[in-house]
Every structure is written in structure tokens, then in C-alpha cells.
Amino acid sequence: MNNDISTMADRWARHPDHPVVDTESAAVLEEAVHSLTVLRSAGYEGDAGARLHMLASLMAQAEAVLTDTVADARDQDYSWAEIAERLGIATATARRRFARTADTRVVPFED
């Protein structure tokens, strides 16, 4: 794999304002599924049941991280409409799903 900066996407390019299903996302997900399979049950590489488990685990992990990331976005003054657009959901849905956590989170003081 060539990691020469001249062949990489512009690292300062703005991310899309909506979810994207593409070859880059597919490659990252496939690598994550493979890595988790190797860590948890290497002998089941290629087994559909193991793949289901790995995908469900990664989805649950992403869901757990998503709540804090939405709170971070609110701390960075993203509107509920901007957050909803990036999640591919309605503004009211984003607010209803995440507002309680995002608006009541206490960020620890850092020295």
C-alpha cells in the first residue's frame, strides 16, 4: 500500500454533510470485521455466523460512541439540523434521540 501523501485524498477536504456508502467505507468496515474476527475467533474467518457477530458488535460499538460524538458536536456548536444531516435522519429524530445526553453531559475540567 502506498501511503505517499501525494496519492492520498486531500486531508483538509471537508467531509460530506450526509452519510456515504462507498468503496472507502466498505474497505474500512471489511478491515474492521476481519481484525475483530482474528482477535475473537480466528478459526471462523469466512463463517457467516461469525461475520454476523462481528458486524453486530461493530454496530453496537459505533452506537455507543455515537452518543458522545453527538454531545461533542453540540459542544462545538453544531446545530441539531447539522447533526441530523450528517446522521441521515430528521432533525426532530436527532434531538429526541440524543438531546438528553448531549445537553446534560458534564465535561470534566482539564488542567
Backbone as ProteinMPNN parsed JSONL, in Angstrom:
{"seq_chain_A": "MNNDISTMADRWARHPDHPVVDTESAAVLEEAVHSLTVLRSAGYEGDAGARLHMLASLMAQAEAVLTDTVADARDQDYSWAEIAERLGIATATARRRFARTADTRVVPFED", "coords_chain_A": {"N_chain_A": [[0.843, -1.181, 0.0], [0.62, 2.166, -0.88], [1.498, 4.909, 0.908], [2.197, 7.466, 0.322], [1.926, 10.915, 0.583], [1.18, 12.376, -1.639], [-0.502, 10.739, -3.059], [-2.676, 10.362, -1.495], [-6.026, 11.248, -0.455], [-6.993, 14.669, -0.236], [-6.208, 15.805, 2.855], [-7.382, 17.923, 4.127], [-9.775, 18.286, 2.978], [-13.231, 18.924, 3.108], [-15.536, 16.937, 4.901], [-18.345, 15.01, 3.693], [-21.726, 16.206, 4.137], [-23.543, 14.282, 4.786], [-24.41, 10.812, 5.325], [-22.298, 8.41, 3.689], [-22.096, 5.734, 1.503], [-19.601, 3.933, 0.247], [-16.648, 2.893, -1.6], [-14.453, 3.392, 0.048], [-15.532, 3.441, 2.672], [-16.515, 0.833, 2.716], [-14.135, -0.637, 2.532], [-12.837, 0.039, 4.946], [-14.697, -0.964, 6.807], [-14.658, -3.687, 6.125], [-12.029, -4.335, 6.814], [-12.171, -3.88, 9.563], [-14.044, -5.857, 10.343], [-12.61, -8.163, 9.634], [-10.302, -7.854, 11.302], [-11.468, -7.938, 13.883], [-12.538, -10.497, 13.831], [-10.204, -12.035, 13.684], [-9.116, -11.383, 16.173], [-11.092, -12.343, 17.962], [-12.056, -14.918, 17.14], [-10.345, -16.552, 15.294], [-10.366, -18.949, 13.864], [-12.801, -19.026, 12.642], [-12.912, -17.409, 10.438], [-14.484, -16.287, 7.556], [-16.835, -17.617, 8.11], [-20.295, -17.25, 8.084], [-21.93, -16.872, 10.34], [-20.097, -16.019, 12.285], [-19.303, -13.666, 11.025], [-21.713, -12.218, 11.101], [-21.892, -11.846, 13.899], [-19.594, -10.246, 14.289], [-20.173, -7.959, 12.744], [-22.519, -7.073, 14.063], [-21.432, -6.531, 16.574], [-19.635, -4.458, 15.949], [-21.458, -2.547, 15.047], [-22.891, -2.084, 17.428], [-20.827, -1.048, 18.994], [-20.212, 1.284, 17.555], [-22.618, 2.632, 17.89], [-22.538, 3.077, 20.646], [-20.416, 4.885, 20.814], [-21.394, 6.94, 19.281], [-23.269, 8.524, 20.719], [-21.665, 10.049, 22.523], [-20.177, 11.414, 20.614], [-22.081, 12.962, 19.319], [-22.733, 14.626, 21.461], [-20.252, 15.91, 21.694], [-20.26, 17.259, 19.234], [-22.369, 19.031, 19.661], [-21.195, 20.525, 21.707], [-19.323, 21.788, 20.162], [-20.793, 23.61, 18.85], [-22.418, 22.701, 16.721], [-25.492, 22.638, 15.052], [-28.723, 21.101, 15.749], [-29.893, 20.461, 13.345], [-27.678, 20.288, 11.591], [-26.313, 18.134, 12.742], [-28.245, 16.118, 12.459], [-28.391, 15.981, 9.658], [-25.84, 14.947, 9.025], [-26.111, 12.459, 10.15], [-28.08, 11.408, 8.641], [-30.769, 11.523, 9.305], [-33.961, 12.815, 10.473], [-34.214, 16.144, 11.825], [-35.774, 16.434, 14.167], [-35.8, 13.802, 15.039], [-33.085, 13.349, 15.629], [-32.72, 15.205, 17.721], [-34.582, 14.237, 19.601], [-33.528, 11.705, 20.104], [-30.907, 12.149, 21.069], [-30.707, 14.463, 22.664], [-31.103, 14.503, 25.494], [-28.798, 13.293, 26.606], [-26.74, 14.791, 25.342], [-27.252, 17.432, 26.124], [-27.092, 17.38, 28.88], [-24.691, 16.442, 29.643], [-21.733, 16.472, 31.548], [-18.717, 17.895, 31.141], [-15.529, 16.964, 32.117], [-13.278, 19.071, 33.905], [-10.261, 20.149, 32.53], [-6.823, 20.351, 33.299]], "CA_chain_A": [[0.0, 0.0, 0.0], [1.407, 3.377, -0.998], [0.999, 5.952, 1.801], [2.76, 8.742, -0.091], [0.924, 11.963, 0.753], [0.712, 12.859, -2.937], [-1.54, 9.844, -3.576], [-3.788, 10.327, -0.551], [-7.03, 12.299, -0.608], [-6.64, 15.909, 0.468], [-6.604, 15.634, 4.261], [-8.136, 19.086, 4.584], [-11.055, 18.338, 2.268], [-14.375, 18.85, 4.028], [-16.307, 15.694, 4.828], [-19.724, 15.218, 3.222], [-22.694, 16.545, 5.187], [-24.531, 13.202, 4.856], [-23.753, 9.504, 5.297], [-21.876, 7.971, 2.364], [-21.748, 4.331, 1.327], [-18.69, 3.939, -0.888], [-15.577, 1.906, -1.523], [-13.61, 3.673, 1.21], [-16.245, 2.954, 3.862], [-16.558, -0.631, 2.624], [-12.798, -1.164, 2.83], [-12.597, 0.202, 6.382], [-15.562, -1.917, 7.503], [-14.151, -5.042, 5.874], [-10.816, -4.491, 7.636], [-12.608, -3.979, 10.958], [-14.634, -7.191, 10.521], [-11.505, -9.121, 9.588], [-9.476, -7.697, 12.505], [-12.209, -8.415, 15.043], [-12.619, -11.949, 13.703], [-8.882, -12.568, 14.064], [-8.96, -11.213, 17.625], [-12.064, -13.113, 18.747], [-12.243, -16.318, 16.751], [-9.648, -16.643, 14.007], [-10.719, -20.172, 13.154], [-14.103, -18.875, 11.989], [-12.81, -16.468, 9.315], [-15.273, -16.756, 6.427], [-18.098, -18.179, 8.587], [-21.326, -16.212, 8.077], [-22.368, -16.617, 11.716], [-19.069, -15.195, 12.91], [-19.381, -12.345, 10.391], [-22.874, -11.545, 11.696], [-21.499, -11.424, 15.237], [-18.631, -9.147, 14.197], [-20.891, -6.772, 12.271], [-23.397, -6.61, 15.145], [-20.568, -5.962, 17.615], [-19.138, -3.164, 15.467], [-22.596, -1.632, 15.053], [-23.158, -1.727, 18.826], [-19.733, -0.184, 19.435], [-20.41, 2.578, 16.908], [-23.772, 3.246, 18.552], [-22.078, 3.545, 21.958], [-19.553, 6.047, 20.6], [-22.166, 7.972, 18.617], [-23.872, 9.429, 21.697], [-20.645, 11.007, 22.962], [-19.768, 12.23, 19.479], [-23.141, 13.956, 19.149], [-22.529, 15.61, 22.528], [-19.086, 16.701, 21.291], [-20.686, 18.152, 18.151], [-23.148, 20.115, 20.288], [-20.21, 21.374, 22.391], [-18.63, 22.544, 19.122], [-21.812, 24.493, 18.277], [-23.184, 22.178, 15.599], [-26.933, 22.679, 15.31], [-29.379, 19.799, 15.634], [-30.104, 20.217, 11.914], [-26.397, 19.843, 11.03], [-26.064, 16.785, 13.261], [-29.212, 15.228, 11.81], [-27.993, 15.806, 8.258], [-24.685, 14.059, 8.987], [-26.579, 11.12, 10.523], [-29.069, 10.956, 7.67], [-32.066, 11.395, 9.972], [-34.668, 14.085, 10.65], [-33.754, 16.963, 12.948], [-36.551, 16.086, 15.366], [-35.346, 12.476, 15.472], [-31.772, 13.527, 16.261], [-32.914, 15.894, 19.004], [-35.282, 13.326, 20.514], [-32.669, 10.57, 20.436], [-29.629, 12.479, 21.692], [-30.69, 15.713, 23.434], [-30.977, 14.286, 26.934], [-27.385, 13.047, 26.914], [-25.893, 15.884, 24.851], [-27.496, 18.678, 26.846], [-26.873, 17.232, 30.318], [-23.351, 15.899, 29.874], [-20.783, 17.328, 32.247], [-17.369, 17.644, 30.653], [-14.583, 17.189, 33.211], [-12.34, 20.178, 33.766], [-8.906, 19.713, 32.25], [-5.795, 21.318, 33.725]], "C_chain_A": [[0.883, 1.237, 0.0], [0.789, 4.464, -0.131], [1.603, 7.305, 1.499], [1.651, 9.788, -0.057], [0.381, 12.455, -0.58], [-0.386, 11.973, -3.52], [-2.746, 9.762, -2.653], [-4.78, 11.446, -0.868], [-6.581, 13.52, 0.201], [-7.137, 15.817, 1.911], [-7.391, 16.812, 4.805], [-9.453, 19.242, 3.832], [-12.184, 18.175, 3.273], [-15.116, 17.531, 3.802], [-17.702, 15.993, 4.284], [-20.653, 15.497, 4.405], [-23.764, 15.473, 5.36], [-23.766, 11.874, 4.855], [-23.432, 9.09, 3.857], [-21.541, 6.484, 2.418], [-20.885, 4.279, 0.069], [-17.573, 2.932, -0.681], [-14.66, 2.141, -0.323], [-14.256, 3.15, 2.493], [-16.281, 1.432, 3.878], [-15.216, -1.239, 2.99], [-12.488, -1.076, 4.322], [-13.429, -0.796, 7.175], [-15.05, -3.344, 7.335], [-12.903, -5.31, 6.715], [-11.188, -4.636, 9.108], [-13.207, -5.357, 11.25], [-13.533, -8.246, 10.558], [-10.679, -9.055, 10.879], [-10.18, -8.239, 13.745], [-12.356, -9.934, 15.013], [-11.304, -12.588, 14.136], [-8.689, -12.476, 15.577], [-9.866, -12.136, 18.436], [-12.119, -14.588, 18.399], [-11.66, -16.56, 15.362], [-10.033, -17.87, 13.196], [-12.028, -20.074, 12.4], [-14.096, -17.824, 10.884], [-13.57, -17.059, 8.129], [-16.609, -17.365, 6.815], [-19.136, -17.059, 8.697], [-21.837, -15.887, 9.48], [-21.376, -15.74, 12.461], [-19.118, -13.781, 12.333], [-20.569, -11.551, 10.932], [-22.545, -11.014, 13.085], [-20.582, -10.207, 15.181], [-19.311, -7.86, 13.745], [-21.793, -6.203, 13.365], [-22.585, -5.967, 16.265], [-20.051, -4.59, 17.207], [-20.255, -2.123, 15.428], [-22.913, -1.166, 16.469], [-22.079, -0.791, 19.36], [-19.87, 1.214, 18.84], [-21.562, 3.337, 17.563], [-23.372, 3.818, 19.918], [-21.238, 4.813, 21.835], [-20.341, 7.229, 20.031], [-22.757, 8.987, 19.596], [-22.877, 10.478, 22.174], [-20.22, 11.931, 21.83], [-20.819, 13.3, 19.176], [-22.998, 15.03, 20.229], [-21.323, 16.499, 22.22], [-19.461, 17.704, 20.199], [-21.506, 19.314, 18.71], [-22.212, 21.071, 21.024], [-19.454, 22.255, 21.402], [-19.601, 23.393, 18.298], [-22.428, 24.018, 16.966], [-24.657, 22.241, 15.983], [-27.504, 21.261, 15.22], [-29.625, 19.461, 14.172], [-28.817, 19.712, 11.252], [-26.066, 18.42, 11.476], [-26.98, 15.778, 12.556], [-28.822, 14.954, 10.363], [-26.832, 14.824, 8.145], [-25.07, 12.615, 9.347], [-27.59, 10.564, 9.532], [-30.441, 10.719, 8.281], [-32.705, 12.779, 10.083], [-34.151, 14.819, 11.882], [-34.471, 16.592, 14.241], [-36.114, 14.736, 15.922], [-34.005, 12.58, 16.18], [-31.924, 14.159, 17.637], [-33.549, 14.954, 20.027], [-34.352, 12.209, 21.001], [-31.462, 10.953, 21.292], [-29.644, 13.67, 22.652], [-30.466, 15.5, 24.928], [-29.511, 14.11, 27.329], [-26.525, 14.236, 26.535], [-26.042, 17.14, 25.691], [-27.245, 18.574, 28.348], [-25.482, 16.718, 30.658], [-22.482, 16.932, 30.573], [-19.394, 16.947, 31.762], [-16.391, 17.933, 31.784], [-13.628, 18.328, 32.897], [-10.949, 19.623, 33.534], [-7.927, 20.786, 32.691], [-5.018, 21.839, 32.566]], "O_chain_A": [[1.806, 1.335, 0.809], [-0.33, 4.901, -0.4], [1.533, 8.21, 2.332], [0.568, 9.573, -0.602], [-0.762, 12.907, -0.649], [-1.13, 12.418, -4.394], [-3.747, 9.141, -3.011], [-4.421, 12.458, -1.47], [-5.872, 13.392, 1.2], [-8.342, 15.757, 2.156], [-8.012, 16.694, 5.861], [-10.168, 20.224, 4.029], [-12.085, 17.363, 4.193], [-15.294, 17.081, 2.67], [-18.183, 17.119, 4.405], [-20.388, 15.074, 5.53], [-24.784, 15.717, 6.006], [-22.611, 11.82, 4.432], [-24.19, 9.378, 2.93], [-20.788, 6.04, 3.285], [-21.363, 4.543, -1.034], [-17.563, 2.201, 0.309], [-14.146, 1.185, 0.259], [-13.599, 2.496, 3.303], [-16.1, 0.812, 4.926], [-15.165, -2.253, 3.687], [-11.936, -2.014, 4.897], [-12.926, -1.411, 8.115], [-15.015, -4.115, 8.294], [-12.748, -6.4, 7.265], [-10.581, -5.434, 9.823], [-12.912, -5.956, 12.284], [-13.535, -9.122, 11.424], [-10.39, -10.089, 11.481], [-9.564, -8.92, 14.565], [-12.303, -10.583, 16.058], [-11.301, -13.573, 14.874], [-8.154, -13.4, 16.19], [-9.458, -12.653, 19.476], [-12.221, -15.426, 19.295], [-12.39, -16.747, 14.389], [-10.024, -17.829, 11.965], [-12.341, -20.951, 11.595], [-15.159, -17.391, 10.439], [-13.326, -18.202, 7.741], [-17.445, -17.61, 5.945], [-18.882, -16.036, 9.332], [-22.144, -14.731, 9.768], [-21.768, -14.823, 13.183], [-18.99, -12.806, 13.072], [-20.451, -10.354, 11.193], [-22.873, -9.874, 13.414], [-20.766, -9.25, 15.933], [-19.055, -6.792, 14.3], [-21.83, -4.99, 13.571], [-23.009, -4.965, 16.84], [-20.03, -3.664, 18.018], [-20.028, -0.954, 15.738], [-23.176, 0.016, 16.689], [-22.378, 0.151, 20.094], [-19.67, 2.211, 19.533], [-21.478, 4.549, 17.764], [-23.812, 4.903, 20.299], [-21.345, 5.713, 22.668], [-19.992, 8.385, 20.272], [-22.744, 10.187, 19.322], [-23.203, 11.664, 22.226], [-19.933, 13.105, 22.062], [-20.471, 14.424, 18.814], [-23.13, 16.219, 19.937], [-21.367, 17.707, 22.457], [-19.032, 18.857, 20.233], [-21.347, 20.454, 18.273], [-22.405, 22.286, 20.978], [-18.996, 23.342, 21.757], [-19.277, 23.836, 17.197], [-22.91, 24.833, 16.179], [-25.02, 21.93, 17.117], [-26.867, 20.349, 14.693], [-29.571, 18.291, 13.794], [-28.871, 18.795, 10.432], [-25.596, 17.605, 10.682], [-26.532, 14.72, 12.115], [-28.913, 13.818, 9.898], [-26.834, 13.961, 7.267], [-24.425, 11.668, 8.898], [-27.92, 9.379, 9.578], [-31.185, 9.84, 7.846], [-32.057, 13.791, 9.816], [-33.708, 14.203, 12.851], [-33.839, 16.453, 15.288], [-36.064, 14.548, 17.137], [-33.809, 11.96, 17.225], [-31.323, 13.698, 18.607], [-33.11, 14.883, 21.175], [-34.392, 11.821, 22.169], [-31.037, 10.174, 22.146], [-28.678, 13.866, 23.388], [-29.715, 16.248, 25.554], [-29.048, 14.723, 28.291], [-25.669, 14.653, 27.315], [-25.061, 17.839, 25.942], [-27.193, 19.601, 29.026], [-25.138, 16.575, 31.831], [-22.497, 18.114, 30.23], [-18.949, 15.815, 31.95], [-16.412, 19.024, 32.355], [-13.223, 18.515, 31.75], [-10.504, 18.73, 34.255], [-8.162, 21.977, 32.489], [-4.117, 22.659, 32.744]]}, "name": "protein", "num_of_chains": 1, "seq": "MNNDISTMADRWARHPDHPVVDTESAAVLEEAVHSLTVLRSAGYEGDAGARLHMLASLMAQAEAVLTDTVADARDQDYSWAEIAERLGIATATARRRFARTADTRVVPFED"}
